[in-house]
Amino acid sequence: MMQYTSTRNDSLPVSSAEAVVRGISADGGLFVPVEFPQITPGEITDFLQMTYTQRAVSVLKKFFTDFTDEQLQMCTESAYSSGSFPKGNEIRLHQLSDNISMLELWHGPTCAFKDMALQILPHLLIESAEKVQLNKKILILVATSGDTGKAALEGFKNVKNTEILVFYPETGVSPMQKMQMATQEGDNVRVCAVKGNFDDCQSEVKKIFTDPNIKADAERSGIVFSSANSINWGRLAPQTVYYISAYADLVKQGKIMLGDSVNVCVPTGNFGNILAAYYAKQMGIPFKTLICASNANNILTDFINTGIYDKNRKFFTTASPSMDILVSSNLERFLYHLSGSNGLCELFRSLDETGRYEVNSAAKAAIKSELYGGFCDDSQTRAEISQTFEKYRYLCDPHTAVALKVYNDYREKTGDNTQTIVVSTANPYKFAKDVLRAVAPNEIQDISDEFEIIERLNNVTGEHIPDPLKSLKNKPVVHNCVITPEQMHLQLGFNG
């Protein structure tokens, strides 16, 4: 049976169900698989004739060995085949050029890649709770830089025996992201804006998870905490599926031969999305270079290039807000897989106390062998949106544009023309103002209404406006809570 252990203590293995229910280990570490199951070439050949849901069952059964095939089929079908995604197009590969395929992950109910994991996580969580005989209400705590919040709210709304509480930076998300969260319906959902940045939100949520007094109060109230952030294994595992599926689709479309190497370029701030690509590689998918694309908050780029992680730097609020992060939680998992748990506690104690740490020379070499890091600022991001639309008539959001810019820089620097998957993480209408400013700067003048901006972007580009975003126009605001980070624990609903 597949087991999981903490990145900070590998002597206490747990089942996949326990890892999903807990969300984070009691020692503050993150759960990781003790080994990587393998995907064989024969299985990839089988995938060519499968639906996305069938592929998901085949991959997830390797990680969730304490689930039956029937339980996993129920979870995946409920997530992907129940009408939340367009049938047969849960993910799409758009051929941008001879060697670039855009992996569009935003065709779900909230128009962002987080839907791919957060539509299935509630089902995995409920099944896991029954397996460990939890018999308590699960309070899902979420810190979001934008897309996770809405996707988690949508996934968990009205799910039995759960309540979800989302915290987002008050001025650190796009107007559309804020509107999506503020209008969220559901009897078990709550949303709070926080006067701070994403790192403030994430730090306070982690404190709640590990505070013994708060946990004791929760216990007395019949409540257990879990997470919908990518610190939860049940959120991260489904993200490996779309990378494996995309590779199979490249084979099916004749873009590559089975066994050919492929590069992957991922825009990321919390390191979860690119970590899922790394996991797919460890499972046997022949990914060559994993290109980590950052915005002006380029802490990951610096870390990849120097081995020094230093958050003592200016924080930028950018046009790609989901990447405005200076503490990349999932990097801990990556470092564990490179070096084991020895020394990790010291590294993260140093991060807490001094705001920085440095890995040893062996780890630096291992990091550089797996990753390429690059970044771009907002002006370069807007230029990439404009150039991509002008050249290919392909409209992308700012996060995707960051990935394209960094990939183009990588190719120019290295001369590597390997077939490459560039991950497209959000529909451009979620960031309409910045996208319109990029493709038609004269059209943005003197407009403040988000829906007028959307209409103008539609008029300029002809790009379809997704119904989930268009329908927000007439929805009432039901969540208007604004708090400081120090007040977050007071929103728990009990003595915590």
Protein Blocks (a to p, Z undefined) as FASTA:
>chain_A
ZZdddfkbckbccdfklmmmnopafkopacddfbdcdddfklmmmmmmpcfklmmmmmmm
mmmmmbcfklmmmmmmmmmmnopacghilbacddfblmlccddfklbfnopaklmmmmmm
mmmmmmmmmmnonopacddddddfhlmmmmmmmmmgopahiacdddddfklccfklmmmm
mmpgcjkbccdddeddfklmmmmmmmmmmmmklmmmmmmnopacddfbfkbmklmmmmmm
mmmmmmmmmmmnopacehiacddddddfklmmmmmmmmmmmnopacfbdcddddfklmlm
mmmmnopacfbbcddddfblmlmcfbdfklmmmmmmmnojnhklmmmmmmmmnopacddf
klmmmmmmmpccddddfklmmmmmmmmmmmnopacdfklmmmmmmmmmmmmmnopacdcd
dddfbdfklmmmmmmmmmmmmlmgopabfklmmmmmmmmnopacdfklmmmmmpccfbfc
dcdfklmmmmnopaZZ
